[in-house]
Amino acid sequence: MFEGLNMGDLGKMLEEAQKKAKELEEKAASVELTAKSGGGLVKVTANGKGEIVDIEIDDSLLDDKESLQILLISALNDVLKMIEENKKHAAMQMLGDGLNPFTGGGGQH
């Protein structure tokens, strides 16, 4: 399976993969994902790295702690799912850019 794979090529591929991963991480920091719940009464924004960067809560919820908690949990769960999907998409994009040694991006078939 690996008989035609040159170790120098493998090293080059790993170096390229590390470089690409760093670029994707930097790009992820600039991506903003926003989830809303309660028809927009609660909005949670995160970056592609998974850090929550903003939470907006409509004033009408400030007197209803239970509803606020439910809507906040919902928006947080939704934004976390969006982050995971974004990460999966970025990983598939990285593999699609020829860094998968088993699909022909510099390695032997």
N, C-alpha and C positions, 0 to 999 in steps of 0.2 A: 504494500500500500504506500509506503514512504520511500521505496528504493530509489526513486528518481529525484527526491527532494534534496537539494543542496543546502547544507547548514548555513552557508552565507546568505542564501536567499531567505531562509527561515528567519535569520536574525534581522534582515532588512524588512521582512514582513511584520515582525513584532515591533520593530522601531516605528514603522509606518502606522501600525495599529495604535500604538501609544500616542503618537502625534495626533491622529484622528480623534481618539478618545478625549484628549485634552481640548481640542477644538470644539467637540460636541459639548463638553462640560461648560466651556465658556459661553457657547451659544445658548445652552440650557438656562444659564443665569439670566439671560436677557428675555427669555420667553415668559409671558405672563398668562396664567390660566385663571379664569374666574368662574366660580360656581355660584348660582343663586338659589335661594329657597324661599318659600312663602310668596311666590310671585314677585320676587325682587326685594322683599323686606329685609333679607339678610344676604350679603354678598361677601364671599371669601375669595381673595386673590392670592395666588402662590406663584413662585417662579418655577422654572423647569427643574431646579435642583431640589425642590420639595420644601422650600422655606415659605411660610406664610408671610406675605408682605403687606397685606391690608385686609381689614374687616370693616364692613359698613353695616350698621344696624339702623333700621328705620326707627324714629322716635316713638312711633305708636307701640312698639314692643317693649319699651322700657318699664311699663307698668305690669307686664305679663311675663313674669320670669319663666314659667313653665313653657309657654309657646316659644320664647326666645331660645331657651335651651334646645328644644326639639328642632327648631329651624337652623340653629347654629351647628348642631350635630349633623344634620342632613347636608348642609352646605360644605362642611369640612370633609365629610365622607365623599361627597361628589368631587371635590377638588383633588382629594387624594387619589381617586380613581383616574382622574384626568392626568395627573402627574405620572402615574404608572403607565398609562397608555402612551403618553408622550415619550417616556423613557424607552418603552418597547419599540416605538416607531423609530427613534433615534438609533437604537441598536440594530434594527433591521436595515436601516439606511446605511449604517457603517458597514455591515456585511455585504450589502448590495453594491457598495463602492469598490468591490474587488479585494476586500481584506480577508475574505473567507478562503483559506488554503484549499478547501475541498471543492470549491466551485470555479477554480481557474484564475484567481487573482494573483498570479505570480507563482503559484505552486504547480506541481504536476498533478494530473488527474489520476 
